[in-house]
Amino acid sequence: MDQTPLHLPRHRWLVIGLFFAVGWLCLGFDRNVAAGQAPQPTPTIDRLATPAMPLSPQPADYGRQVYYLNCMPCHGDVGQGLTDEWRNVWEEDHRNCWASGCHGGRAGDEGFPVPRTIPAVIGAPPVLGNFQTSEELFEYLKQTHPPQRPGVLSDTDYHNVTALLWQDSGRTDPEPTLSPTPTPAPAAHPAPTESAPAAPASLWPLVVGLILIAGITLVAITRRGRSVT
Ligand code: HEC
């Protein structure tokens, strides 16, 4: 019984080495999954996609949803207005807003007439230059927008969409005139994603141990097999 694993034939070592290598690979994969790295969402370039909602949304984040649903077709995905570039994002048969049967305002057109020029509503001055405060903007929107049915949104929606336009245009009020919208209280420790890898990390020793045990067993079996023959 003076035979040590060191005297195993080379191919046996190869098998054992391979065994460990596969083990480590699996471990690495496991860690990536645990850390939430594996299911990475592919970056979307779909400009018509629903805006994502952050974990603890602010009024402007709710406003982004309101904007997406009620304002984007006319004012563009980034508030640029109804530019030719924006119209070309749409499917081909939706690009001419003023075609007969669309929003041309002619007899037989199904939609309400839409003006040829629709201004930008997010951006540096002169964008939103007609408004001194966000409250003015709020009142304007509530009185006039959306043009096809003014006042149809809730006050909260008007507030939130106002917050979005105001904030994304880099505007601030002399004094806060917008009453804060009740938002869900932010969690005391909003780090659910960070705590996730902790548990799998503690599994490490177990997995390493299992691989080691399996490796040693393999060696033992190989040795016994040789000493029997
Ligand atoms: C049907 C197309 C349409 C929709 C939908 C629409 N708007 Fe407008 N919007 C217009 C037009 C046209 C004007 C220009 C009106 C005018 O000059 O009197 C305008 C003007 C504005 C202005 C004033 C810009 C300025 O500088 O005077 C703001 C702000 C605005 N819209 C925001 C919104 C928001 C927010 C929504 C969604 C709740 C929205 N719009 C939905 C067509 C639209």
py3Dmol code that shows the C-alpha trace and the ligand (Angstrom):
import py3Dmol

protein = """\
ATOM      1  CA  MET A   1       0.000   0.000   0.000  1.00  0.00           C
ATOM      2  CA  ASP A   2       2.891   2.393  -0.606  1.00  0.00           C
ATOM      3  CA  GLN A   3       1.230   3.459  -3.806  1.00  0.00           C
ATOM      4  CA  THR A   4       0.411   7.192  -3.763  1.00  0.00           C
ATOM      5  CA  PRO A   5      -1.781   9.017  -6.228  1.00  0.00           C
ATOM      6  CA  LEU A   6       1.429  10.525  -7.584  1.00  0.00           C
ATOM      7  CA  HIS A   7       2.124   7.215  -9.257  1.00  0.00           C
ATOM      8  CA  LEU A   8      -1.104   7.173 -11.185  1.00  0.00           C
ATOM      9  CA  PRO A   9      -0.726   6.975 -14.940  1.00  0.00           C
ATOM     10  CA  ARG A  10      -0.847  10.287 -16.709  1.00  0.00           C
ATOM     11  CA  HIS A  11      -4.273   9.791 -18.292  1.00  0.00           C
ATOM     12  CA  ARG A  12      -5.821   9.248 -14.850  1.00  0.00           C
ATOM     13  CA  TRP A  13      -4.500  12.642 -13.777  1.00  0.00           C
ATOM     14  CA  LEU A  14      -5.983  14.117 -16.905  1.00  0.00           C
ATOM     15  CA  VAL A  15      -9.391  12.693 -16.038  1.00  0.00           C
ATOM     16  CA  ILE A  16      -9.165  14.016 -12.486  1.00  0.00           C
ATOM     17  CA  GLY A  17      -7.970  17.424 -13.685  1.00  0.00           C
ATOM     18  CA  LEU A  18     -10.842  17.609 -16.137  1.00  0.00           C
ATOM     19  CA  PHE A  19     -13.212  16.706 -13.350  1.00  0.00           C
ATOM     20  CA  PHE A  20     -12.037  19.644 -11.240  1.00  0.00           C
ATOM     21  CA  ALA A  21     -12.039  22.016 -14.184  1.00  0.00           C
ATOM     22  CA  VAL A  22     -15.662  21.225 -14.975  1.00  0.00           C
ATOM     23  CA  GLY A  23     -16.478  21.669 -11.305  1.00  0.00           C
ATOM     24  CA  TRP A  24     -14.938  25.138 -11.215  1.00  0.00           C
ATOM     25  CA  LEU A  25     -16.704  26.107 -14.432  1.00  0.00           C
ATOM     26  CA  CYS A  26     -20.029  25.120 -12.930  1.00  0.00           C
ATOM     27  CA  LEU A  27     -19.177  27.140  -9.838  1.00  0.00           C
ATOM     28  CA  GLY A  28     -18.437  30.215 -11.897  1.00  0.00           C
ATOM     29  CA  PHE A  29     -21.699  29.857 -13.749  1.00  0.00           C
ATOM     30  CA  ASP A  30     -23.552  29.430 -10.477  1.00  0.00           C
ATOM     31  CA  ARG A  31     -22.009  32.629  -9.139  1.00  0.00           C
ATOM     32  CA  ASN A  32     -22.995  34.634 -12.191  1.00  0.00           C
ATOM     33  CA  VAL A  33     -26.570  33.466 -11.901  1.00  0.00           C
ATOM     34  CA  ALA A  34     -26.603  34.222  -8.187  1.00  0.00           C
ATOM     35  CA  ALA A  35     -25.270  37.730  -8.717  1.00  0.00           C
ATOM     36  CA  GLY A  36     -27.987  38.317 -11.312  1.00  0.00           C
ATOM     37  CA  GLN A  37     -25.416  38.811 -14.050  1.00  0.00           C
ATOM     38  CA  ALA A  38     -26.468  36.003 -16.343  1.00  0.00           C
ATOM     39  CA  PRO A  39     -29.994  37.132 -17.295  1.00  0.00           C
ATOM     40  CA  GLN A  40     -28.848  40.548 -18.513  1.00  0.00           C
ATOM     41  CA  PRO A  41     -31.630  42.294 -20.426  1.00  0.00           C
ATOM     42  CA  THR A  42     -30.417  43.161 -23.880  1.00  0.00           C
ATOM     43  CA  PRO A  43     -30.400  46.939 -24.316  1.00  0.00           C
ATOM     44  CA  THR A  44     -33.500  47.926 -26.176  1.00  0.00           C
ATOM     45  CA  ILE A  45     -33.469  50.365 -29.033  1.00  0.00           C
ATOM     46  CA  ASP A  46     -37.224  50.253 -29.422  1.00  0.00           C
ATOM     47  CA  ARG A  47     -38.219  53.886 -29.123  1.00  0.00           C
ATOM     48  CA  LEU A  48     -41.882  52.971 -28.871  1.00  0.00           C
ATOM     49  CA  ALA A  49     -41.328  50.657 -25.892  1.00  0.00           C
ATOM     50  CA  THR A  50     -43.038  51.319 -22.568  1.00  0.00           C
ATOM     51  CA  PRO A  51     -40.750  53.330 -20.283  1.00  0.00           C
ATOM     52  CA  ALA A  52     -39.199  51.380 -17.418  1.00  0.00           C
ATOM     53  CA  MET A  53     -40.270  52.158 -13.859  1.00  0.00           C
ATOM     54  CA  PRO A  54     -37.521  52.581 -11.226  1.00  0.00           C
ATOM     55  CA  LEU A  55     -37.756  50.835  -7.854  1.00  0.00           C
ATOM     56  CA  SER A  56     -38.865  53.930  -5.963  1.00  0.00           C
ATOM     57  CA  PRO A  57     -40.589  56.094  -8.559  1.00  0.00           C
ATOM     58  CA  GLN A  58     -40.727  59.874  -8.286  1.00  0.00           C
ATOM     59  CA  PRO A  59     -43.583  62.009  -9.709  1.00  0.00           C
ATOM     60  CA  ALA A  60     -41.615  62.482 -12.936  1.00  0.00           C
ATOM     61  CA  ASP A  61     -41.347  58.706 -13.306  1.00  0.00           C
ATOM     62  CA  TYR A  62     -45.123  58.366 -13.095  1.00  0.00           C
ATOM     63  CA  GLY A  63     -45.266  61.298 -15.472  1.00  0.00           C
ATOM     64  CA  ARG A  64     -43.208  59.342 -17.970  1.00  0.00           C
ATOM     65  CA  GLN A  65     -45.949  56.727 -18.106  1.00  0.00           C
ATOM     66  CA  VAL A  66     -48.618  59.413 -18.530  1.00  0.00           C
ATOM     67  CA  TYR A  67     -46.524  60.988 -21.259  1.00  0.00           C
ATOM     68  CA  TYR A  68     -46.021  57.669 -23.026  1.00  0.00           C
ATOM     69  CA  LEU A  69     -49.746  56.979 -23.094  1.00  0.00           C
ATOM     70  CA  ASN A  70     -51.099  60.458 -23.822  1.00  0.00           C
ATOM     71  CA  CYS A  71     -48.492  62.752 -25.269  1.00  0.00           C
ATOM     72  CA  MET A  72     -45.744  60.833 -27.051  1.00  0.00           C
ATOM     73  CA  PRO A  73     -47.467  60.326 -30.412  1.00  0.00           C
ATOM     74  CA  CYS A  74     -47.736  64.092 -30.886  1.00  0.00           C
ATOM     75  CA  HIS A  75     -44.728  65.425 -28.949  1.00  0.00           C
ATOM     76  CA  GLY A  76     -42.146  62.682 -29.632  1.00  0.00           C
ATOM     77  CA  ASP A  77     -40.424  60.088 -27.487  1.00  0.00           C
ATOM     78  CA  VAL A  78     -38.079  62.620 -25.914  1.00  0.00           C
ATOM     79  CA  GLY A  79     -40.351  65.646 -26.119  1.00  0.00           C
ATOM     80  CA  GLN A  80     -38.805  66.852 -29.368  1.00  0.00           C
ATOM     81  CA  GLY A  81     -42.171  67.664 -30.929  1.00  0.00           C
ATOM     82  CA  LEU A  82     -43.705  66.193 -34.068  1.00  0.00           C
ATOM     83  CA  THR A  83     -40.557  66.239 -36.151  1.00  0.00           C
ATOM     84  CA  ASP A  84     -40.165  64.399 -39.457  1.00  0.00           C
ATOM     85  CA  GLU A  85     -37.568  62.226 -37.758  1.00  0.00           C
ATOM     86  CA  TRP A  86     -40.076  61.224 -35.106  1.00  0.00           C
ATOM     87  CA  ARG A  87     -42.819  60.470 -37.621  1.00  0.00           C
ATOM     88  CA  ASN A  88     -40.426  58.121 -39.430  1.00  0.00           C
ATOM     89  CA  VAL A  89     -40.067  56.007 -36.292  1.00  0.00           C
ATOM     90  CA  TRP A  90     -43.621  54.853 -36.888  1.00  0.00           C
ATOM     91  CA  GLU A  91     -44.646  52.131 -39.269  1.00  0.00           C
ATOM     92  CA  GLU A  92     -44.830  53.326 -42.816  1.00  0.00           C
ATOM     93  CA  ASP A  93     -48.618  53.629 -43.032  1.00  0.00           C
ATOM     94  CA  HIS A  94     -48.673  55.662 -39.787  1.00  0.00           C
ATOM     95  CA  ARG A  95     -46.182  58.304 -40.826  1.00  0.00           C
ATOM     96  CA  ASN A  96     -48.425  60.783 -42.545  1.00  0.00           C
ATOM     97  CA  CYS A  97     -50.569  62.130 -39.715  1.00  0.00           C
ATOM     98  CA  TRP A  98     -52.552  64.377 -42.047  1.00  0.00           C
ATOM     99  CA  ALA A  99     -53.467  61.857 -44.720  1.00  0.00           C
ATOM    100  CA  SER A 100     -57.120  61.467 -45.630  1.00  0.00           C
ATOM    101  CA  GLY A 101     -58.712  59.227 -43.035  1.00  0.00           C
ATOM    102  CA  CYS A 102     -56.208  60.285 -40.374  1.00  0.00           C
ATOM    103  CA  HIS A 103     -55.965  63.697 -38.703  1.00  0.00           C
ATOM    104  CA  GLY A 104     -56.211  65.951 -41.748  1.00  0.00           C
ATOM    105  CA  GLY A 105     -59.452  67.527 -40.609  1.00  0.00           C
ATOM    106  CA  ARG A 106     -61.142  66.936 -43.944  1.00  0.00           C
ATOM    107  CA  ALA A 107     -64.599  65.438 -44.387  1.00  0.00           C
ATOM    108  CA  GLY A 108     -64.348  61.670 -43.963  1.00  0.00           C
ATOM    109  CA  ASP A 109     -61.319  61.842 -41.673  1.00  0.00           C
ATOM    110  CA  GLU A 110     -61.891  59.712 -38.639  1.00  0.00           C
ATOM    111  CA  GLY A 111     -59.543  61.460 -36.228  1.00  0.00           C
ATOM    112  CA  PHE A 112     -59.649  64.967 -34.781  1.00  0.00           C
ATOM    113  CA  PRO A 113     -57.593  67.414 -36.822  1.00  0.00           C
ATOM    114  CA  VAL A 114     -53.971  67.793 -35.745  1.00  0.00           C
ATOM    115  CA  PRO A 115     -52.007  70.964 -36.487  1.00  0.00           C
ATOM    116  CA  ARG A 116     -49.005  70.727 -38.776  1.00  0.00           C
ATOM    117  CA  THR A 117     -46.670  72.057 -36.124  1.00  0.00           C
ATOM    118  CA  ILE A 118     -46.495  70.439 -32.732  1.00  0.00           C
ATOM    119  CA  PRO A 119     -43.894  72.052 -30.482  1.00  0.00           C
ATOM    120  CA  ALA A 120     -41.115  70.473 -28.453  1.00  0.00           C
ATOM    121  CA  VAL A 121     -42.051  70.192 -24.795  1.00  0.00           C
ATOM    122  CA  ILE A 122     -38.794  68.889 -23.292  1.00  0.00           C
ATOM    123  CA  GLY A 123     -35.511  70.698 -23.810  1.00  0.00           C
ATOM    124  CA  ALA A 124     -33.477  73.785 -23.111  1.00  0.00           C
ATOM    125  CA  PRO A 125     -35.102  77.230 -23.554  1.00  0.00           C
ATOM    126  CA  PRO A 126     -36.970  78.422 -25.560  1.00  0.00           C
ATOM    127  CA  VAL A 127     -38.785  75.115 -24.921  1.00  0.00           C
ATOM    128  CA  LEU A 128     -41.503  75.750 -22.316  1.00  0.00           C
ATOM    129  CA  GLY A 129     -40.620  79.439 -22.529  1.00  0.00           C
ATOM    130  CA  ASN A 130     -44.311  80.333 -22.205  1.00  0.00           C
ATOM    131  CA  PHE A 131     -44.355  79.104 -18.619  1.00  0.00           C
ATOM    132  CA  GLN A 132     -42.768  80.797 -15.629  1.00  0.00           C
ATOM    133  CA  THR A 133     -43.632  78.124 -13.072  1.00  0.00           C
ATOM    134  CA  SER A 134     -44.594  74.491 -13.140  1.00  0.00           C
ATOM    135  CA  GLU A 135     -47.971  75.509 -11.728  1.00  0.00           C
ATOM    136  CA  GLU A 136     -48.600  77.573 -14.878  1.00  0.00           C
ATOM    137  CA  LEU A 137     -47.672  74.583 -16.989  1.00  0.00           C
ATOM    138  CA  PHE A 138     -49.975  72.367 -14.937  1.00  0.00           C
ATOM    139  CA  GLU A 139     -52.900  74.768 -15.418  1.00  0.00           C
ATOM    140  CA  TYR A 140     -52.221  75.052 -19.142  1.00  0.00           C
ATOM    141  CA  LEU A 141     -52.167  71.285 -19.594  1.00  0.00           C
ATOM    142  CA  LYS A 142     -55.300  70.771 -17.552  1.00  0.00           C
ATOM    143  CA  GLN A 143     -57.184  73.448 -19.548  1.00  0.00           C
ATOM    144  CA  THR A 144     -56.002  72.513 -23.031  1.00  0.00           C
ATOM    145  CA  HIS A 145     -54.597  68.973 -23.083  1.00  0.00           C
ATOM    146  CA  PRO A 146     -54.736  66.460 -24.550  1.00  0.00           C
ATOM    147  CA  PRO A 147     -56.197  68.566 -27.400  1.00  0.00           C
ATOM    148  CA  GLN A 148     -58.773  65.969 -28.361  1.00  0.00           C
ATOM    149  CA  ARG A 149     -60.178  65.817 -24.804  1.00  0.00           C
ATOM    150  CA  PRO A 150     -58.874  68.551 -22.495  1.00  0.00           C
ATOM    151  CA  GLY A 151     -59.092  67.783 -18.775  1.00  0.00           C
ATOM    152  CA  VAL A 152     -59.599  64.052 -19.265  1.00  0.00           C
ATOM    153  CA  LEU A 153     -56.647  63.082 -17.073  1.00  0.00           C
ATOM    154  CA  SER A 154     -56.657  63.062 -13.277  1.00  0.00           C
ATOM    155  CA  ASP A 155     -55.023  65.951 -11.403  1.00  0.00           C
ATOM    156  CA  THR A 156     -52.339  63.522 -10.259  1.00  0.00           C
ATOM    157  CA  ASP A 157     -51.567  62.606 -13.869  1.00  0.00           C
ATOM    158  CA  TYR A 158     -51.379  66.288 -14.854  1.00  0.00           C
ATOM    159  CA  HIS A 159     -49.082  66.937 -11.886  1.00  0.00           C
ATOM    160  CA  ASN A 160     -46.835  64.013 -12.694  1.00  0.00           C
ATOM    161  CA  VAL A 161     -46.535  64.763 -16.400  1.00  0.00           C
ATOM    162  CA  THR A 162     -45.855  68.410 -15.525  1.00  0.00           C
ATOM    163  CA  ALA A 163     -43.089  67.240 -13.183  1.00  0.00           C
ATOM    164  CA  LEU A 164     -41.591  65.209 -16.014  1.00  0.00           C
ATOM    165  CA  LEU A 165     -41.544  68.068 -18.551  1.00  0.00           C
ATOM    166  CA  TRP A 166     -40.274  70.533 -15.955  1.00  0.00           C
ATOM    167  CA  GLN A 167     -37.542  68.281 -14.598  1.00  0.00           C
ATOM    168  CA  ASP A 168     -36.317  66.913 -17.922  1.00  0.00           C
ATOM    169  CA  SER A 169     -36.135  70.441 -19.306  1.00  0.00           C
ATOM    170  CA  GLY A 170     -33.879  71.340 -16.389  1.00  0.00           C
ATOM    171  CA  ARG A 171     -36.389  73.853 -15.025  1.00  0.00           C
ATOM    172  CA  THR A 172     -36.776  74.620 -11.344  1.00  0.00           C
ATOM    173  CA  ASP A 173     -39.384  76.710  -9.592  1.00  0.00           C
ATOM    174  CA  PRO A 174     -38.459  79.701  -7.461  1.00  0.00           C
ATOM    175  CA  GLU A 175     -40.387  77.892  -4.764  1.00  0.00           C
ATOM    176  CA  PRO A 176     -41.874  74.444  -5.030  1.00  0.00           C
ATOM    177  CA  THR A 177     -45.380  75.002  -6.303  1.00  0.00           C
ATOM    178  CA  LEU A 178     -46.191  71.399  -7.038  1.00  0.00           C
ATOM    179  CA  SER A 179     -47.736  69.608  -4.130  1.00  0.00           C
ATOM    180  CA  PRO A 180     -45.785  66.398  -3.783  1.00  0.00           C
ATOM    181  CA  THR A 181     -47.596  63.385  -5.090  1.00  0.00           C
ATOM    182  CA  PRO A 182     -47.959  60.598  -2.572  1.00  0.00           C
ATOM    183  CA  THR A 183     -45.416  58.022  -3.545  1.00  0.00           C
ATOM    184  CA  PRO A 184     -44.766  54.714  -1.813  1.00  0.00           C
ATOM    185  CA  ALA A 185     -42.393  55.281   1.098  1.00  0.00           C
ATOM    186  CA  PRO A 186     -38.909  54.209   0.073  1.00  0.00           C
ATOM    187  CA  ALA A 187     -37.804  51.043   1.818  1.00  0.00           C
ATOM    188  CA  ALA A 188     -35.389  51.563   4.699  1.00  0.00           C
ATOM    189  CA  HIS A 189     -32.846  49.272   3.070  1.00  0.00           C
ATOM    190  CA  PRO A 190     -33.726  49.159  -0.598  1.00  0.00           C
ATOM    191  CA  ALA A 191     -31.084  46.655  -1.569  1.00  0.00           C
ATOM    192  CA  PRO A 192     -32.894  43.439  -2.392  1.00  0.00           C
ATOM    193  CA  THR A 193     -30.593  42.760  -5.315  1.00  0.00           C
ATOM    194  CA  GLU A 194     -27.472  43.122  -3.188  1.00  0.00           C
ATOM    195  CA  SER A 195     -28.533  40.671  -0.524  1.00  0.00           C
ATOM    196  CA  ALA A 196     -29.351  38.010  -3.104  1.00  0.00           C
ATOM    197  CA  PRO A 197     -25.774  36.841  -3.827  1.00  0.00           C
ATOM    198  CA  ALA A 198     -25.082  36.426  -0.080  1.00  0.00           C
ATOM    199  CA  ALA A 199     -26.902  33.129   0.245  1.00  0.00           C
ATOM    200  CA  PRO A 200     -25.370  31.418  -2.814  1.00  0.00           C
ATOM    201  CA  ALA A 201     -21.941  32.714  -1.712  1.00  0.00           C
ATOM    202  CA  SER A 202     -22.309  30.782   1.515  1.00  0.00           C
ATOM    203  CA  LEU A 203     -22.940  27.678  -0.590  1.00  0.00           C
ATOM    204  CA  TRP A 204     -19.421  27.902  -1.948  1.00  0.00           C
ATOM    205  CA  PRO A 205     -17.659  25.811   0.707  1.00  0.00           C
ATOM    206  CA  LEU A 206     -20.326  23.159   0.314  1.00  0.00           C
ATOM    207  CA  VAL A 207     -19.891  22.950  -3.457  1.00  0.00           C
ATOM    208  CA  VAL A 208     -16.088  23.002  -3.235  1.00  0.00           C
ATOM    209  CA  GLY A 209     -16.256  20.316  -0.533  1.00  0.00           C
ATOM    210  CA  LEU A 210     -18.516  18.138  -2.648  1.00  0.00           C
ATOM    211  CA  ILE A 211     -16.182  18.431  -5.626  1.00  0.00           C
ATOM    212  CA  LEU A 212     -13.187  17.602  -3.438  1.00  0.00           C
ATOM    213  CA  ILE A 213     -14.935  14.569  -1.949  1.00  0.00           C
ATOM    214  CA  ALA A 214     -15.954  13.381  -5.415  1.00  0.00           C
ATOM    215  CA  GLY A 215     -12.369  13.855  -6.628  1.00  0.00           C
ATOM    216  CA  ILE A 216     -10.893  11.949  -3.714  1.00  0.00           C
ATOM    217  CA  THR A 217     -13.427   9.157  -4.172  1.00  0.00           C
ATOM    218  CA  LEU A 218     -12.451   8.958  -7.829  1.00  0.00           C
ATOM    219  CA  VAL A 219      -8.783   8.658  -6.865  1.00  0.00           C
ATOM    220  CA  ALA A 220      -9.578   6.014  -4.268  1.00  0.00           C
ATOM    221  CA  ILE A 221     -11.637   3.977  -6.731  1.00  0.00           C
ATOM    222  CA  THR A 222      -8.926   4.190  -9.335  1.00  0.00           C
ATOM    223  CA  ARG A 223      -6.307   3.068  -6.856  1.00  0.00           C
ATOM    224  CA  ARG A 224      -8.407   0.188  -5.560  1.00  0.00           C
ATOM    225  CA  GLY A 225      -9.124  -0.904  -9.109  1.00  0.00           C
ATOM    226  CA  ARG A 226      -5.398  -1.030  -9.825  1.00  0.00           C
ATOM    227  CA  SER A 227      -4.418  -2.887  -6.647  1.00  0.00           C
ATOM    228  CA  VAL A 228      -7.123  -5.531  -7.250  1.00  0.00           C
ATOM    229  CA  THR A 229      -5.905  -6.302 -10.756  1.00  0.00           C
TER     230      THR A 229
END
"""
ligand_1 = """\
43
HEC
C -53.018 65.401 -30.685
C -51.684 65.898 -30.508
C -51.255 66.287 -29.118
C -51.287 65.538 -27.997
C -51.774 64.126 -27.845
C -50.672 66.324 -26.969
N -50.347 67.544 -27.442
Fe -49.388 68.996 -26.446
N -49.632 70.248 -28.008
C -50.148 69.887 -29.227
C -50.219 71.067 -30.072
C -50.757 71.121 -31.473
C -49.701 72.130 -29.307
C -49.582 73.583 -29.716
C -50.814 74.268 -29.262
C -50.732 75.749 -29.483
O -49.696 76.236 -29.935
O -51.700 76.411 -29.143
C -49.338 71.577 -28.035
C -48.778 72.299 -27.011
C -48.276 71.749 -25.856
C -47.528 72.463 -24.851
C -47.182 73.942 -24.892
C -45.871 74.150 -25.551
C -45.498 75.590 -25.610
O -44.300 75.875 -25.658
O -46.401 76.444 -25.636
C -47.204 71.583 -23.887
C -46.399 71.859 -22.648
C -47.763 70.314 -24.270
N -48.399 70.444 -25.462
C -47.666 69.161 -23.529
C -48.416 68.026 -23.787
C -48.559 66.953 -22.865
C -47.921 66.872 -21.495
C -49.376 66.044 -23.443
C -49.886 64.748 -22.855
C -50.700 64.881 -21.681
C -49.708 66.545 -24.768
N -49.100 67.758 -24.931
C -50.495 65.872 -25.685
C -50.548 68.642 -29.609
C -50.689 67.569 -28.761
"""
view = py3Dmol.view(width=600, height=400)
view.addModel(protein, "pdb")
view.setStyle({"model": 0}, {"cartoon": {"style": "trace"}})
view.addModel(ligand_1, "xyz")
view.setStyle({"model": 1}, {"stick": {}})
view.zoomTo()
view.show()
